[in-house]
């Protein structure tokens, strides 16, 4: 079952008068859980990108802006589980460090698309006009082996359309403009600690949050396969072919001592 969802920015395709603004997404299934178990050693961003490639139709993940990717991960989470997200943050104040339980909603985390969609943008800063495009997932993948400082410099260089000598003021202005034109790319939560009443900002990492949930589910599936195979002597493929509700009924029978 697929659902068409909107992209906040959308990649610009050759010959198209505008960006691709919607794609088909399906929920993460049992076969994807197998992939997650087998890809546990990969970095989180690589696993998230590979998962999107499996679950999103008609688009190359590398062409997405970072905000598009995070929006798709949120939709993927909603389709796989539900709209509500429960997470725990810790107050950053050293003498507090209170655990703060949050209940969020996917719809509240999706940012409205920018009004001025364009393949490139131009700003004037530091006495020069700079034309740039938004960073893409493919850019981040290409720089994955670089240090954090080198990544920031190289990422900016990759996104400058017409290279010009830029003072630091101009480079900083371009970075700020990129964030303005792709607001979904860096999702910040405003939090007030209920204990010390201090206010702070916390980044919400869509990829890490979803992968942690999916990893827990994948390991639960592994335990289910183990129990059913041990009790009924079925092959793994036979068990995975069963609908989740039917697997649950067999597990109930085993737990009740009435399985055969």
N, C-alpha and C positions, 0 to 999 in steps of 0.2 A: 504494500500500500504506500503510494507516494503522495506527497503534498507539495503544492507549489508555494514557495516562500519568496519574499522580496529581499533583494540585496540593498544595503544602504548606499553603496557607490556603484558597484558593477563594473566589470572590465569592458573596455572599449574594443570592439572587434573591427577588423579591416572591412571597409565598405559599408559599415553601419552608421546611420545618422545619430545614434545615441548609444549609451552603454546597455549591456545586458542587465536587466533589472530584476529578473526572477528565474528561479531554477527549481527542479524537482528534487525533493529530499525524501528519503525513507528512514524509518527507525533502524537502530542497530539491532541485528538479529543474532541467532545462535552461531551462524557461520562467522560473523564478525567477532563474536566472543572468542572463537578459536584463534582468529588472527591476533586478537589482543593478548592472549596467553603466549602466543609464539613470538610476539614482537616486544616483549617486556624489556628487553635490553636496549631498545632504541631510545633516543632522546624524546621527551614529551612532544616537542613540536613536530618531529618527524612522524610519530605515531598518530598525532591528531590529523596531520595532512593526509597520511595514508588512509585513515579512517574516512575522512571526507571524500577522498577519491573513490572509495567503495560505495558510499551512501548517497552521493550527489550525482545527478545525471546531467550530461550536456555541458560540462565546463571543465577546464583544466585548472586544477587547484593553484598551480603556480602563477596564474594570471590574476588571481584575486588580490585585492588590497588586504591589509591586515585586518581592517574593520569588517570587510566582507567575510573573511574566514571566521572571525569571532562570532559574527551574527549567525552564520551557518552552524557553528558549534552549539550556540544557544538553542537554535531551532531543533538540532539533532537531539539535544538533551530533552527538550519538551516532547518530541515525538516518541522518544525511547522510554522516558519515565513519565513526567507530567510537568505542569506549569510551575509548581512550587519547588524551591531549592532551599535546603536547610544546610547551613554551614556554621562553623565556629571560628571566630577570630579572637586574638588575644590583645588586650590593651597594650600599646607600646610603652606606656609609662613604666619605668623599671620598678618603682615601689608599689605598683598595682598589679599589672600582668593578668588582670581578670579575664577569664574565658567568657566571651560574649557570643551568645547563640542568636543567629539571624535567620529569619525566614524571608526569602526573596522570591520574586516572581520573574519568570523569563520576560514577560511583557514589559516589566519595569526596567529591565537591563538593556533592552533594545533601544538604541538611540535613533532619533529622527534623522533621515538622510539630509545631507547638506543641500541647499537650494541651488547652488551654482555648480552642478556637475559638469565636468569638462575633462578631456584627456590630459591636459596640462594646465598649469596655472602660472601667472606672472605676478611677481611682487617687486617693488622697488625698495631696496634697503642698502644702507652703507654706500649710497651714491651710485648703485648699479641696478639694472633691471635683470632679474633672475627668473628664468623659466624652468619649472620643475614638474615632475609627475609624482604621484603618490607611491610610496614603497609597496612592493608586491611580495606575496609569499615566496615566489621564486627568488627574489633578491635576498631574503633572509636565509633561504636554503643554501644559496651560493656562498654566503659569508659565515656559515655555521662553524667553520674551523678557526675563525679569527678571534682575537681577544675582544672583550667588550668595547674597549676604547677604539680599537681598529675597526670593529664592525660599524660603529657610529659614523666614523669618517668615511669609510668605503661605501656605506649605504647612501649617505648623502651624495657622494660623487656619482653613484650609479643613477640617481634620480634627477640630477641636473641635466636638462635637455640640451642647453647651449652653454657649455662651460665658459665661465668668465672668471677672472681673478676676483675673489671675494674676501673682504675683511671678515673678521670673526663676527662682527655685528650682523653682517648679511647672512652668514651661515646660521647663526642663532635664529634670525628672523625666518629663514626658510624652514627650519625645524618646527618652529611655532606654527607656521602656516600649514605645514603638513598635518599637524595634529588638529588644526581647525577644520581642514577639509576632509579628514577621516576620523571623526570623533569617536566612532565605535572601537577604534584601535587600542585605546587606553581607557579602560573602564574603571573609574574611581568611585568608591563608596564613601559617603560622609557618615562617620560613626561617632556616637556619643557614648562613652563608657558609663554604664549604669552605676558603677561603684565609685569611681573618682570624678565622674562628670566631665572628664577632659574630652575634647573633640579632636578627632584625627581623621586622616584620609587613608584608605586602604585600597590597593589595587586588587581587582577581581580577575584572576587568571582563568578564563573560560576553558582553555585546553586542559590545564591541570585538574580543575574541579571535575570536569566530565570524565577524564581518564581514570581518576580515583574511583568514581562511582562505577564505571564500567569494569574496572579491574576487580572490584568486590563482587560484582555480578558474575563475571567470568569465572572466578574461583568458586563461587557458589555452584555454578553449572558443573564445574569439574567434580565437586563433591557429589552432586546429584548423579552424574554418570558413574562415578565409583560405586555408589550405593546400589544403583539399579543393575550394573554389570555384575557386581558381587552376588546380588540376590537372585537375579533372573538369568544370569549368564548370557546376556545379550551383548552384541558387538557395539562398540562406541557409535558407529555410524547409524545403527538401528535406533539407539537411544536418542541421538541428536535429531533424528528425523521425526520423532514424536513431538506434537505440539506441547508447549510449556504446561498448559493446564492438565493434559493427560499425564505428563511426567509427574506432576504434583499429586495426582490421584494415586498413582502407583507408589509414590513415596509415602503417602498417607497409609496405604495398605501395609507397607513394610513396617511403619512406625506402630501400627495397631496390631501387628503380629498376625495378620490374616493373609499375607502374601503367600504365594505358592512357590 
